[in-house]
Amino acid sequence: MVAGRAERAYLRDYATMMEAVPFPSLVFDHRWDVVLGNSAFDELFQGIGPHPTAMPRHNFLRFVLFHPDAGSVLADHETSWCLPMLAQFAAAMDAHGDDQGLQDLRRDITRDPIMDAAYQQGLPRWVRSVGADVVRQDAPLRPLHHPDSARGRTLCRVVSESSPTLEALGFTRMTLVLREPARVAGGDRPRRRSAARHERSHLRTVPAR
């Protein structure tokens, strides 16, 4: 959907509202093309080097899958970020398989033999082993490395939502709600350790490139 004047005004105000949120937050479309991002989002990825197609402010899925620096911020990069987002991409392909942007992403996955094998063969086994809930963009607890040394390696709750206006525009908002360091040190974990080992045993995926 092409945003008209009223929708553009809404997005400007929405961006102002997002800026008041202390957590990294972004708005993207069904291709993961980023429409809005706040200062906390930029701060989280401030150390990321340049890339022609996979910058976090450009397309978040491409960043996760293809940027060589992604693992420097997104901890446990393969099992906690790549695999779940590949599962979400597969669901998007089922729903919007004729979309050119998604087809371009699929083409780029095909060009990487390891990633393509992960997508076609390893991913279905992994989804069966951990459950279909991994396809959801909302609620998972994931680890990351924050550039602020006061946080360091921490956890974030991925919260996805869409207001009626955002939904009408085909947009989704994702916020990474950072845990306080003391809460992380107290034993909070994104998943049971045994489950993480089980995931890794099914698939070694998506080397940074």
C-alpha positions as CSV (number, residue, x, y, z in Angstrom):
1,M,0.0,0.0,0.0
2,V,1.3,3.5,-0.9
3,A,1.1,5.9,2.0
4,G,-1.0,9.0,1.4
5,R,-0.6,12.3,3.1
6,A,-2.6,11.2,6.2
7,E,-0.6,8.0,6.5
8,R,2.7,9.9,6.1
9,A,1.7,12.3,8.9
10,Y,0.7,9.3,11.1
11,L,4.2,7.7,10.4
12,R,5.9,11.0,11.4
13,D,4.0,11.1,14.7
14,Y,4.6,7.3,15.2
15,A,8.4,7.9,14.7
16,T,8.2,10.7,17.4
17,M,6.5,8.2,19.8
18,M,9.1,5.5,19.0
19,E,11.8,8.0,19.8
20,A,10.5,8.3,23.4
21,V,10.9,4.5,23.9
22,P,14.3,3.6,25.5
23,F,14.5,0.2,23.8
24,P,15.6,-0.5,20.2
25,S,12.5,-0.4,18.0
26,L,11.8,-0.5,14.3
27,V,8.9,-0.7,11.8
28,F,9.2,-2.9,8.7
29,D,7.0,-4.3,6.0
30,H,6.4,-8.0,5.0
31,R,9.8,-8.1,3.3
32,W,11.6,-6.8,6.4
33,D,12.4,-3.5,4.6
34,V,12.8,-1.0,7.5
35,V,10.5,2.0,7.4
36,L,11.3,3.5,10.8
37,G,13.9,3.0,13.5
38,N,14.6,4.9,16.7
39,S,17.8,6.2,18.3
40,A,18.1,3.2,20.6
41,F,18.0,0.9,17.5
42,D,20.8,2.9,15.9
43,E,22.8,2.8,19.1
44,L,22.5,-1.0,19.3
45,F,24.0,-1.4,15.8
46,Q,26.4,1.6,15.9
47,G,29.5,-0.6,15.4
48,I,28.2,-2.4,12.3
49,G,30.4,-1.9,9.3
50,P,29.1,-1.0,5.8
51,H,27.5,-3.5,3.6
52,P,25.9,-2.9,0.1
53,T,22.5,-4.7,0.8
54,A,22.4,-5.9,4.5
55,M,22.5,-2.9,6.8
56,P,20.1,-3.1,9.8
57,R,18.3,0.2,8.8
58,H,17.8,-1.2,5.2
59,N,16.4,-4.7,5.6
60,F,16.5,-6.4,8.9
61,L,16.2,-10.0,7.6
62,R,19.1,-9.4,5.1
63,F,21.1,-8.0,8.0
64,V,20.5,-11.0,10.2
65,L,21.3,-13.5,7.4
66,F,24.0,-11.8,5.3
67,H,25.9,-9.2,7.3
68,P,29.3,-10.5,8.5
69,D,29.0,-8.3,11.7
70,A,25.5,-9.5,12.7
71,G,26.8,-12.0,15.2
72,S,28.8,-9.2,17.0
73,V,25.4,-7.8,18.2
74,L,23.0,-10.7,17.9
75,A,24.4,-13.3,20.3
76,D,24.0,-17.0,19.6
77,H,23.5,-15.7,16.1
78,E,22.7,-19.0,14.3
79,T,20.3,-20.7,16.7
80,S,18.7,-17.6,18.3
81,W,18.3,-15.3,15.3
82,C,19.0,-16.9,11.9
83,L,17.0,-20.0,12.3
84,P,13.8,-18.3,13.7
85,M,14.0,-15.6,11.1
86,L,14.5,-18.2,8.3
87,A,11.3,-19.9,9.6
88,Q,9.5,-16.5,9.5
89,F,10.8,-16.0,6.0
90,A,9.4,-19.4,5.0
91,A,6.0,-18.4,6.4
92,A,6.2,-15.1,4.4
93,M,6.9,-17.0,1.2
94,D,3.9,-19.2,1.8
95,A,1.7,-16.1,2.2
96,H,3.3,-13.8,-0.4
97,G,5.3,-16.1,-2.7
98,D,4.8,-13.9,-5.8
99,D,6.3,-10.8,-4.1
100,Q,9.4,-9.7,-6.0
101,G,11.3,-8.5,-2.9
102,L,10.8,-11.9,-1.2
103,Q,11.8,-13.7,-4.4
104,D,15.0,-11.7,-4.4
105,L,15.7,-12.8,-0.9
106,R,15.0,-16.4,-1.8
107,R,17.4,-16.0,-4.8
108,D,20.1,-14.7,-2.5
109,I,19.6,-17.6,-0.1
110,T,19.9,-20.0,-3.1
111,R,23.2,-18.5,-4.1
112,D,24.7,-19.6,-0.7
113,P,24.8,-23.4,-0.8
114,I,25.1,-23.8,3.0
115,M,22.2,-21.4,3.7
116,D,20.1,-23.0,0.9
117,A,20.6,-26.4,2.4
118,A,19.7,-25.0,5.8
119,Y,16.5,-23.5,4.4
120,Q,15.4,-26.5,2.4
121,Q,16.5,-29.4,4.6
122,G,17.7,-28.4,8.0
123,L,15.0,-25.8,8.8
124,P,12.0,-28.2,8.5
125,R,13.7,-30.6,10.9
126,W,14.6,-27.8,13.3
127,V,11.0,-26.5,13.3
128,R,9.7,-30.0,14.1
129,S,12.1,-30.4,16.9
130,V,11.5,-27.1,18.7
131,G,7.9,-26.5,17.7
132,A,6.0,-24.2,15.3
133,D,6.0,-21.3,17.8
134,V,9.4,-20.4,16.5
135,V,7.7,-18.9,13.5
136,R,6.1,-16.2,15.7
137,Q,7.8,-12.8,15.7
138,D,6.3,-11.9,19.1
139,A,7.5,-13.0,22.6
140,P,10.8,-14.9,22.2
141,L,13.6,-14.1,24.6
142,R,16.9,-13.7,22.7
143,P,20.5,-12.8,23.6
144,L,22.5,-9.9,22.3
145,H,25.7,-8.0,22.8
146,H,24.9,-4.3,23.6
147,P,27.7,-1.8,22.8
148,D,27.0,-0.1,26.1
149,S,29.5,-1.8,28.5
150,A,27.0,-1.4,31.3
151,R,24.8,-3.9,29.6
152,G,27.3,-6.0,27.7
153,R,25.8,-9.4,26.9
154,T,22.2,-9.2,27.8
155,L,18.8,-10.6,26.9
156,C,15.9,-8.9,25.0
157,R,12.2,-9.8,24.8
158,V,11.1,-9.5,21.1
159,V,7.7,-7.7,21.2
160,S,5.9,-7.4,17.8
161,E,2.7,-5.4,17.3
162,S,0.8,-3.6,14.7
163,S,-1.7,-0.8,15.2
164,P,-4.7,-0.8,12.8
165,T,-3.1,1.9,10.8
166,L,0.2,0.1,10.6
167,E,-1.5,-3.1,9.7
168,A,-3.4,-1.4,6.9
169,L,-0.1,-0.1,5.6
170,G,1.3,-3.6,5.8
171,F,3.8,-2.7,8.5
172,T,4.8,-4.4,11.8
173,R,6.7,-2.8,14.7
174,M,9.3,-4.8,16.6
175,T,10.8,-3.7,19.9
176,L,13.7,-5.4,21.6
177,V,12.9,-4.9,25.3
178,L,16.3,-5.1,27.0
179,R,16.6,-6.9,30.3
180,E,18.4,-5.1,33.1
181,P,21.9,-6.6,33.8
182,A,21.0,-7.7,37.3
183,R,18.0,-9.6,36.0
184,V,20.1,-11.4,33.4
185,A,22.7,-12.2,36.1
186,G,20.0,-13.6,38.2
187,G,19.6,-16.6,35.9
188,D,17.1,-15.4,33.2
189,R,17.8,-17.4,30.1
190,P,16.3,-17.3,26.5
191,R,15.8,-21.1,26.5
192,R,16.8,-24.2,28.4
193,R,20.4,-25.1,27.7
194,S,19.5,-28.6,26.7
195,A,17.0,-27.3,24.1
196,A,19.7,-25.0,22.6
197,R,22.1,-28.0,22.3
198,H,19.3,-30.0,20.6
199,E,18.8,-27.2,18.1
200,R,22.5,-27.0,17.2
201,S,22.6,-30.7,16.7
202,H,20.0,-30.4,14.0
203,L,21.5,-27.6,12.0
204,R,24.7,-25.6,11.7
205,T,23.5,-22.7,9.6
206,V,24.2,-19.4,7.9
207,P,27.8,-18.5,8.2
208,A,28.4,-14.8,8.1
209,R,29.4,-13.5,4.7
